[in-house]
Amino acid sequence: MPAPFAEILSSRLCETLARTDFAADLPEGFSPKIAQTQNRQFGDYQTNAAMILAKALQRNPRELAAQIADTFAGDEVFEKPEIAGPGFVNFRVTTAALTRRLTELIDDEDRIGVSPTPTPQTIVVDFSAPNVAKPMHIGHIRGTIIGDCLTRVAAFLGHRVISDNHIGDWGTQFGMILWGWKNVLDPSALEADPIEELLRVYREVNARIAEDETLRDTCKAELVGLQGGDPENLAIWERCIDVSKIGLQKIYDRLDIRFDHWYGESFYNDRLAPLVENLLAEGIAEESEGAICVFFRDDEKLADKPALIRKSDGGFLYATTDLATVDFRIEELGAEAIWYVVGAPQQLHFDQIFAVSAKRGQEVDLQFIPFGSILGKDRKMLRTRSGETVQLADVLAEAVDRAMRIVEEKNPELPSGEKAAIAEVIGIGAVKYAELSQFRMTDYIFDWDNMLSLKGNTAPYLINAYVRTRAIFRKLGSDFEAGGTVRLTDEAEKALLLKLAQFAEIVPTLLDDFRPNALAAYLYEVATTYHQFWEACPVLKAEGEIRQTRLALCELTGRVLRHGLGLLGIRTTEKM
């Protein structure tokens, strides 16, 4: 598959700069940036290299731009460039190159022009990470959906990706759950909805402790029993984990998310004491007031923020577990990179973990991928009317219910089973897209009306665009058949094809700063460009090469939307 147009242009532009009279004065390592133009009236791509160089070389930017344009020879891929504004150089792809690219992309059904990375890595992605015996709430949307998307994109680009759900299955809360299991558990309720029943048990024990403080010590004794290996408490704890996983898996199934591993905090218990002793022996950790810490005296940001890895009473902390987790992922999973998709408030924690790893000389690329909060319309943390945290299962159920109303309105004649399947795709897709279309650090407002709208930058709008591409072939009575001659005759055709060809340009950039929203924005541009093509270019009424060309564009648009939405973790449907 030939390189994307932007890559070809970048290479050609570097060759052009090397032939100018100012080539010897170019700053060392200078690489001209290529951008897509906002308006095709001025071309398809542009560079501001002349303006950047004008400052460095103390020359007039338009003069430099003119020399670049004159030196750049037009050929079968790019027409002769033009100068615009204070010194932009604009480039246009030739019709012949676009026509060839249409045939090439149609033949490249699985990858649509996207080449695998030449430097694949083994990447462990740590995301979602709910707590055992507690339901997932709306705050879990961000880490779960962003992490899944990055996993899909990295795998598509050729990396060996290992997804790990680092669940919270160890800690002080289990003392209360153990006592509650023995004293207030409703077995039938546990069978019906395990996580909800465990949450009820936890809340009831909390309420009883508020009335009787002596119960807190009783619960601590239950925890000590668990930590000491008491058979009954271990059996209850294991049962809690098992039923919690069943409840969590129902949500993951609905979200179409899979994990390679569920290594919880407890998995690393036996590694904690040896880890601390090792850090002490290597002089990385030291004792301070009875506790064991790692100090970062040479790090300005962390100089007064040591990492506590063992408390004075001998207890271990999250930092200890996370350091043991890094070891396991490097030694046992072969990780060359580890990505943590976790809320922004955990920045300091991961700064410390990464700093300790650096002190230990571990050669692994550690990435903290933070995200912001989901807000209600009042711009405060989203909660129920009673003030409780909104549960994720309730959000997904309501999304599908609301989507069903849309399906009922658009296609009331469809069989009920088909309507339910379509509503599931649209509802879950709407929730995912509302998240992924935002820059991950942005706090965004959760708005049902916006996310389920058939207009604007939403999943229903994009899915509807895909449905339109398939409707053409239902009317035709057959699937698309490649091999016919194609000929571009309309500017709307060229605009759509250029946008589709840029799929191969956008996907490889998504991991540069972990930006799923860039793919969402691109797919929205594809959908809007397709709708403009739809209005300007009749398909089935056309004949011969023009009809074949437009059918190919419809087919390719459908593939880009389906593949692109799939990388976001969003399914498509043939009808809506």
Salt bridges, closest charged atoms under 4 A:
ASP21 OD1 - ARG59 NH1 3.61
ASP44 OD1 - ARG40 NE 2.86
ASP75 OD2 - ARG12 NH1 2.41
GLU104 OE1 - ARG101 NE 2.86
ASP126 OD2 - ARG329 NH2 2.97
ASP148 OD2 - ARG152 NE 2.79
ASP164 OD2 - ARG329 NH2 2.81
GLU197 OE2 - ARG200 NH2 2.73
GLU204 OE1 - ARG200 NH1 2.73
GLU204 OE2 - ARG208 NH2 2.90
GLU213 OE1 - ARG216 NE 3.15
GLU222 OE1 - LYS182 NZ 2.80
GLU232 OE1 - LYS182 NZ 3.77
ASP253 OD1 - ARG258 NH1 3.35
ASP256 OD2 - ARG152 NH2 3.58
GLU277 OE2 - ARG310 NH1 3.29
GLU286 OE2 - ARG297 NH2 3.01
ASP304 OD1 - LYS305 NZ 3.18
ASP322 OD1 - HIS166 NE2 3.83
ASP322 OD2 - HIS349 NE2 2.58
ASP327 OD1 - ARG360 NH1 2.81
ASP351 OD2 - LYS301 NZ 3.36
GLU398 OE2 - ARG402 NE 2.95
GLU408 OE1 - LYS419 NZ 3.03
GLU418 OE2 - LYS575 NZ 3.83
GLU424 OE2 - ARG254 NE 2.73
GLU435 OE1 - ARG142 NE 2.76
ASP447 OD2 - LYS377 NZ 3.80
ASP479 OD1 - ARG470 NH2 3.74
GLU491 OE1 - ARG40 NH1 3.22
GLU491 OE2 - LYS494 NZ 3.45
GLU493 OE2 - ARG550 NE 2.66
ASP513 OD1 - ARG440 NH2 3.63
GLU525 OE1 - LYS499 NZ 2.87
GLU545 OE1 - ARG487 NE 2.85
GLU555 OE1 - ARG470 NH1 3.18
GLU555 OE2 - ARG559 NE 2.97
GLU574 OE1 - ARG470 NE 3.44
